[in-house]
Structures are given as structure tokens and as C-alpha cells.
């Protein structure tokens, strides 16, 4: 890949990040708050000895709420890297 092509892709990602700055901030804030609420809720359940295997697997398992929420926080960066590497959205 030529440097000019890489610079062009980087410029596209930079423009997209700047264009959607407010939406990204709101999305990250809401998702971050959701993650904190989930962590507090599961901590209280564990502290009060109300969390069984089913509750813990629903929260922390591979398809659990905390795993999903954490993954959503990193989605934008995954898409940005995909644009830079492949040149496709």
C-alpha cells in the first residue's frame, strides 16, 4: 500500500471522527454509564449473596451484558481501523 493511499484513508477516518464527535461522546457516555450501573448491580448482588451461577453467567459470560456493553465501547475504533486497512466502510 502506498503512503498516499494510507494518508487518504487516515484523512477519511479523521474527518469521520471529527464529524461525529458529539454523537461519539454521547454514545460513549451512555454506554460507559450503563457499564458502571451493571458493575454496581452485580457487585451488590455478590455482596448480598444473591448472585447464583445463572446470574453471573448472564452478566459475565461470553454473551453476557457486561461483555456486550464493553464490546460496544470499542466498536468505533474497530470500524476506523477497518477503513484504514481495507479502504471500505
C-alpha positions in Angstrom: 0.0 0.0 0.0 1.3 3.4 -1.0 1.8 6.1 1.6 -0.5 8.5 -0.3 -3.3 5.9 -0.1 -2.7 5.3 3.6 -2.7 9.1 4.2 -6.0 9.4 2.3 -7.6 6.7 4.4 -6.3 8.2 7.6 -7.8 11.6 6.5 -11.2 10.0 5.9 -11.2 8.4 9.4 -10.1 11.7 10.9 -12.9 13.6 9.1 -15.5 11.0 10.2 -14.3 11.2 13.8 -14.5 15.0 13.8 -17.9 15.0 12.1 -19.5 12.6 14.6 -17.6 13.9 17.7 -20.8 14.9 19.6 -22.6 11.6 18.8 -19.5 9.6 19.8 -19.3 11.4 23.1 -23.0 10.8 23.9 -22.7 7.1 22.8 -19.6 6.6 24.9 -21.1 8.4 27.9 -24.3 6.4 27.8 -22.5 3.1 27.3 -20.0 3.9 30.0 -22.7 4.8 32.5 -24.6 1.6 31.5 -21.4 -0.4 32.2 -20.9 1.2 35.6 -24.5 0.6 36.6 -24.2 -3.1 35.5 -21.0 -3.4 37.6 -22.6 -1.8 40.6 -25.7 -4.0 40.3 -23.7 -7.2 40.1 -21.4 -6.1 42.9 -24.4 -5.6 45.1 -25.8 -9.0 44.1 -22.5 -10.6 45.0 -22.2 -8.7 48.3 -25.7 -9.6 49.3 -25.1 -13.2 48.3 -28.0 -13.1 45.8 -25.9 -13.9 42.7 -26.1 -17.5 41.6 -24.4 -19.2 38.7 -27.2 -18.2 36.3 -27.0 -14.5 37.2 -23.2 -14.5 37.0 -23.2 -16.2 33.6 -25.8 -13.7 32.3 -23.6 -10.8 33.4 -20.1 -12.1 32.6 -20.5 -14.9 30.2 -19.5 -14.7 26.5 -22.9 -13.4 25.7 -23.4 -11.5 28.9 -24.4 -7.9 29.4 -21.1 -6.7 30.6 -19.2 -8.4 27.8 -21.6 -6.9 25.2 -21.5 -3.4 26.8 -17.7 -3.4 26.9 -17.6 -4.5 23.3 -19.8 -1.6 22.2 -17.3 0.8 23.7 -14.6 -0.4 21.3 -16.8 -0.7 18.1 -15.9 2.7 16.7 -12.2 2.0 16.8 -12.7 -1.3 15.1 -14.6 0.4 12.3 -11.9 3.1 12.0 -9.2 0.5 11.7 -11.2 -1.4 9.1 -11.4 1.8 6.9 -7.7 2.3 7.2 -6.7 -1.2 6.4 -9.2 -2.2 3.7 -10.4 1.2 2.5 -14.1 0.0 2.8 -16.7 1.0 5.4 
